[in-house]
Structures are given as structure tokens and as C-alpha cells.
Amino acid sequence: MIALLSDMIGSAALAISATLVMIFPFLPASMAQSPEQLMIIVGFGGQALFASRFIIQWIRSEKDKKSVIPVAFWYFSIGGGTVLLLYAIWRQDPVIICGQGLGLFIYARNLYFILRPQTEDSAA
């Protein structure tokens, strides 16, 4: 199952790479022949997105002069976690797959608690 998903992600990366090389002729032609170059960029992009959540949290905490976790923290967690999960599946890395998979569930659950209607809270 993971191998199939990895192949699908690799094929999509090749198609995207070929399109990018066609649109931007200054990119190396080798990019359209191997998914590694694009996937490394995707992996670093996911890591940057995921790390940005801490910068957002830090800025907000400095502004409020106390430790605060803003809603944007959870959105960046989900975005970065999703991109890193796709990268992990492509790499077929079970350790990262398990970590990001569980993390995504937790981030989504926290966002659910934040965004659910307030009437549920007052009824309890």
C-alpha cells in the first residue's frame, strides 16, 4: 500500500517537474526525469511550513506577554504535517509516516475543539 502511494506521488512529482521545466526553461532538464529534486524541495517546504508554526506562536506570545497558542498554529501544523506526510510516504519511511499521521490527527482534533460551536460548550 505504501509502495503504491509512493509510486503515485513520484509520478505526480515527475508530471509537475516536467510542467515546471516547460514553463520555466531555465530549470535543469534533469528535473523532469527524476522526482528526487522536486521532492527534496517539497520536503524542505513542508519542514519550513511546519517550523513556521513556532514562529507564529512566539510572535503571538511576545505580543500578549504570556504563552499563547493561536489558531494559526494549528493550521500551520496541519499544512506542514500533511506535506511532510506526503514526503514520508514517497520516501517510504514508516517512522515519519507514523509520527506525522498521529500528529495530523491531534492537530485536527485541537482545531475541532477550537472551532466547534460555542453552544456545545455552554450546554455541558
Backbone as CSV, one residue per row, in Angstrom:
resi,resn,N_x,N_y,N_z,CA_x,CA_y,CA_z,C_x,C_y,C_z
1,MET,0.821,-1.191,0.000,0.000,0.000,0.000,0.873,1.266,0.000
2,ILE,1.872,1.299,0.903,2.764,2.457,0.966,3.557,2.578,-0.335
3,ALA,3.997,1.438,-0.877,4.760,1.462,-2.129,3.910,2.023,-3.270
4,LEU,2.637,1.642,-3.309,1.734,2.146,-4.343,1.556,3.658,-4.205
5,LEU,1.316,4.120,-2.986,1.176,5.561,-2.751,2.468,6.304,-3.115
6,SER,3.608,5.709,-2.768,4.901,6.305,-3.095,5.069,6.451,-4.602
7,ASP,4.700,5.413,-5.336,4.785,5.463,-6.802,3.865,6.540,-7.376
8,MET,2.672,6.662,-6.803,1.723,7.674,-7.268,2.271,9.080,-7.016
9,ILE,2.849,9.295,-5.841,3.433,10.597,-5.509,4.621,10.874,-6.429
10,GLY,5.461,9.865,-6.678,6.597,10.019,-7.581,6.158,10.364,-8.994
11,SER,5.100,9.708,-9.473,4.578,10.007,-10.812,4.033,11.428,-10.892
12,ALA,3.327,11.844,-9.852,2.800,13.214,-9.819,3.959,14.212,-9.795
13,ALA,5.003,13.915,-9.029,6.170,14.797,-8.959,6.836,14.915,-10.327
14,LEU,6.925,13.794,-11.061,7.511,13.841,-12.411,6.670,14.703,-13.343
15,ALA,5.363,14.560,-13.261,4.477,15.352,-14.123,4.590,16.838,-13.788
16,ILE,4.621,17.148,-12.504,4.756,18.543,-12.086,6.122,19.093,-12.497
17,SER,7.159,18.286,-12.328,8.513,18.709,-12.721,8.585,18.995,-14.213
18,ALA,8.006,18.111,-15.018,8.010,18.314,-16.477,7.280,19.600,-16.832
19,THR,6.177,19.861,-16.169,5.418,21.094,-16.421,6.236,22.319,-16.022
20,LEU,6.889,22.246,-14.870,7.706,23.367,-14.408,8.862,23.644,-15.366
21,VAL,9.491,22.582,-15.872,10.604,22.757,-16.817,10.107,23.378,-18.114
22,MET,8.887,23.013,-18.526,8.315,23.592,-19.732,7.991,25.079,-19.530
23,ILE,7.438,25.409,-18.377,7.060,26.799,-18.094,8.285,27.667,-17.830
24,PHE,9.241,27.102,-17.100,10.451,27.830,-16.728,11.660,27.149,-17.361
25,PRO,12.009,27.516,-18.597,13.077,26.812,-19.322,14.461,26.938,-18.683
26,PHE,14.641,27.842,-17.739,15.935,27.970,-17.071,16.168,26.863,-16.038
27,LEU,15.116,26.109,-15.697,15.289,24.986,-14.770,16.041,23.853,-15.472
28,PRO,16.801,23.080,-14.720,17.552,21.984,-15.348,16.608,20.924,-15.918
29,ALA,16.919,20.434,-17.109,16.089,19.415,-17.768,16.053,18.128,-16.951
30,SER,17.090,17.866,-16.177,17.134,16.643,-15.359,15.999,16.600,-14.341
31,MET,15.452,17.752,-14.021,14.360,17.818,-13.053,13.132,17.050,-13.546
32,ALA,12.933,17.014,-14.850,11.768,16.341,-15.425,11.982,14.832,-15.559
33,GLN,13.171,14.339,-15.241,13.469,12.920,-15.417,13.523,12.144,-14.108
34,SER,13.541,12.850,-12.994,13.668,12.193,-11.703,12.885,12.988,-10.662
35,PRO,12.078,12.327,-9.840,11.263,13.064,-8.870,12.053,13.577,-7.662
36,GLU,13.303,13.138,-7.504,14.055,13.475,-6.294,14.219,14.973,-6.080
37,GLN,14.570,15.702,-7.152,14.819,17.138,-6.991,13.581,17.869,-6.487
38,LEU,12.444,17.619,-7.112,11.218,18.282,-6.685,10.811,17.823,-5.287
39,MET,10.954,16.546,-4.998,10.531,16.044,-3.694,11.404,16.563,-2.563
40,ILE,12.672,16.818,-2.834,13.525,17.438,-1.814,13.022,18.851,-1.525
41,ILE,12.650,19.562,-2.573,12.092,20.909,-2.397,10.784,20.830,-1.608
42,VAL,9.936,19.867,-1.954,8.672,19.678,-1.237,8.943,19.362,0.237
43,GLY,9.895,18.480,0.496,10.233,18.122,1.875,10.704,19.310,2.681
44,PHE,11.602,20.114,2.098,12.075,21.312,2.796,10.943,22.332,2.957
45,GLY,10.074,22.423,1.954,8.926,23.327,2.057,7.996,22.924,3.193
46,GLY,7.739,21.625,3.310,6.911,21.131,4.408,7.552,21.404,5.753
47,GLN,8.856,21.203,5.822,9.574,21.451,7.072,9.521,22.934,7.431
48,ALA,9.662,23.815,6.431,9.583,25.259,6.684,8.184,25.656,7.149
49,LEU,7.172,25.108,6.511,5.789,25.384,6.907,5.538,24.914,8.328
50,PHE,6.010,23.715,8.644,5.826,23.138,9.968,6.567,23.964,11.025
51,ALA,7.782,24.405,10.714,8.569,25.190,11.663,7.986,26.588,11.854
52,SER,7.294,27.106,10.851,6.704,28.444,10.935,5.684,28.549,12.052
53,ARG,5.093,27.440,12.414,4.087,27.478,13.475,4.696,27.943,14.786
54,PHE,5.955,27.602,15.030,6.612,28.039,16.260,6.915,29.539,16.223
55,ILE,7.250,30.047,15.047,7.490,31.485,14.904,6.196,32.246,15.163
56,ILE,5.093,31.743,14.615,3.785,32.363,14.834,3.442,32.353,16.324
57,GLN,3.671,31.232,16.973,3.374,31.108,18.402,4.258,32.049,19.217
58,TRP,5.514,32.145,18.858,6.454,33.013,19.565,6.042,34.484,19.430
59,ILE,5.726,34.908,18.199,5.331,36.298,17.968,4.068,36.627,18.764
60,ARG,3.110,35.737,18.728,1.858,35.981,19.465,2.101,36.031,20.965
61,SER,2.931,35.138,21.470,3.232,35.128,22.905,3.958,36.402,23.327
62,GLU,4.875,36.869,22.483,5.568,38.127,22.789,4.582,39.289,22.821
63,LYS,3.643,39.284,21.900,2.653,40.358,21.839,1.780,40.359,23.087
64,ASP,1.344,39.178,23.527,0.452,39.066,24.689,1.197,38.982,26.018
65,LYS,2.527,38.890,25.947,3.378,38.782,27.141,3.042,37.569,28.010
66,LYS,2.569,36.500,27.349,2.322,35.217,28.008,2.295,34.139,26.932
67,SER,2.415,32.903,27.339,2.418,31.808,26.372,1.018,31.621,25.784
68,VAL,0.943,31.749,24.470,-0.337,31.651,23.761,-0.145,30.749,22.548
69,ILE,-1.144,29.921,22.262,-1.128,29.121,21.033,-2.274,29.622,20.155
70,PRO,-1.955,30.436,19.139,-3.013,30.973,18.270,-3.565,29.893,17.330
71,VAL,-4.739,30.142,16.794,-5.382,29.190,15.880,-4.493,28.928,14.663
72,ALA,-3.779,29.939,14.205,-2.889,29.778,13.049,-1.845,28.694,13.303
73,PHE,-1.454,28.508,14.563,-0.506,27.446,14.923,-1.030,26.097,14.446
74,TRP,-2.309,25.827,14.650,-2.885,24.527,14.276,-3.023,24.397,12.772
75,TYR,-3.336,25.493,12.078,-3.404,25.441,10.619,-2.026,25.161,10.010
76,PHE,-1.000,25.812,10.526,0.355,25.549,10.036,0.794,24.131,10.400
77,SER,0.363,23.638,11.547,0.679,22.264,11.937,0.071,21.279,10.944
78,ILE,-1.183,21.510,10.582,-1.865,20.622,9.632,-1.236,20.731,8.246
79,GLY,-0.971,21.948,7.793,-0.361,22.130,6.474,1.023,21.502,6.387
80,GLY,1.869,21.828,7.341,3.219,21.261,7.347,3.220,19.767,7.549
81,GLY,2.349,19.282,8.452,2.258,17.843,8.706,1.790,17.068,7.483
82,THR,0.863,17.644,6.729,0.362,16.985,5.518,1.455,16.883,4.461
83,VAL,2.174,17.988,4.237,3.256,17.971,3.242,4.348,16.994,3.676
84,LEU,4.700,16.997,4.962,5.726,16.075,5.445,5.253,14.623,5.375
85,LEU,3.959,14.395,5.591,3.425,13.034,5.457,3.533,12.556,4.011
86,LEU,3.209,13.413,3.053,3.354,13.038,1.645,4.810,12.726,1.315
87,TYR,5.717,13.546,1.831,7.143,13.311,1.613,7.562,11.981,2.246
88,ALA,7.090,11.720,3.459,7.438,10.463,4.155,6.901,9.247,3.413
89,ILE,5.694,9.365,2.873,5.127,8.258,2.099,5.969,8.031,0.851
90,TRP,6.351,9.119,0.181,7.196,8.982,-1.006,8.503,8.299,-0.651
91,ARG,9.092,8.648,0.493,10.353,8.035,0.949,10.135,6.635,1.526
92,GLN,8.880,6.299,1.777,8.508,5.018,2.395,9.185,4.871,3.759
93,ASP,9.108,5.932,4.552,9.731,5.983,5.872,8.655,5.774,6.943
94,PRO,8.562,4.558,7.507,7.481,4.270,8.454,7.551,5.093,9.736
95,VAL,8.729,5.496,10.157,8.855,6.284,11.385,8.200,7.655,11.203
96,ILE,8.532,8.329,10.116,7.953,9.653,9.867,6.466,9.532,9.540
97,ILE,6.088,8.494,8.817,4.674,8.287,8.492,3.847,8.166,9.771
98,CYS,4.304,7.360,10.703,3.572,7.182,11.973,3.532,8.484,12.761
99,GLY,4.663,9.164,12.855,4.714,10.409,13.617,3.825,11.490,13.034
100,GLN,3.904,11.695,11.737,3.089,12.736,11.108,1.615,12.338,11.059
101,GLY,1.343,11.062,10.848,-0.051,10.596,10.822,-0.743,10.844,12.151
102,LEU,-0.093,10.484,13.238,-0.662,10.712,14.566,-0.749,12.209,14.844
103,GLY,0.298,12.940,14.485,0.296,14.380,14.700,-0.866,15.060,13.989
104,LEU,-1.132,14.668,12.750,-2.238,15.272,11.995,-3.569,15.055,12.697
105,PHE,-3.758,13.876,13.251,-4.995,13.601,13.994,-5.112,14.550,15.190
106,ILE,-4.021,14.701,15.929,-4.030,15.560,17.115,-4.263,17.026,16.729
107,TYR,-3.600,17.499,15.676,-3.769,18.891,15.254,-5.218,19.141,14.815
108,ALA,-5.768,18.221,14.042,-7.149,18.371,13.576,-8.116,18.338,14.750
109,ARG,-7.860,17.483,15.706,-8.740,17.386,16.885,-8.686,18.680,17.700
110,ASN,-7.507,19.257,17.881,-7.400,20.533,18.588,-8.126,21.637,17.843
111,LEU,-7.988,21.669,16.534,-8.688,22.666,15.737,-10.202,22.474,15.842
112,TYR,-10.655,21.235,15.876,-12.080,20.950,16.061,-12.568,21.537,17.386
113,PHE,-11.819,21.314,18.454,-12.217,21.837,19.764,-12.294,23.364,19.755
114,ILE,-11.386,23.997,19.034,-11.371,25.457,18.969,-12.540,25.983,18.149
115,LEU,-12.846,25.322,17.037,-13.834,25.842,16.085,-15.261,25.336,16.293
116,ARG,-15.441,24.327,17.137,-16.808,23.813,17.300,-17.701,24.892,17.869
117,PRO,-18.995,24.791,17.593,-19.920,25.827,18.063,-19.863,25.986,19.590
118,GLN,-19.946,27.232,20.016,-19.883,27.527,21.453,-21.095,26.988,22.207
119,THR,-22.201,26.692,21.526,-23.394,26.189,22.197,-23.128,24.835,22.833
120,GLU,-22.243,24.038,22.232,-21.911,22.740,22.824,-21.221,22.940,24.165
121,ASP,-20.350,23.950,24.256,-19.616,24.197,25.492,-20.566,24.673,26.597
122,SER,-21.495,25.548,26.254,-22.390,26.085,27.282,-23.405,25.038,27.743
123,ALA,-23.747,24.069,26.882,-24.689,23.013,27.261,-24.071,22.031,28.239
124,ALA,-22.748,21.888,28.180,-22.063,20.944,29.064,-21.897,21.559,30.410
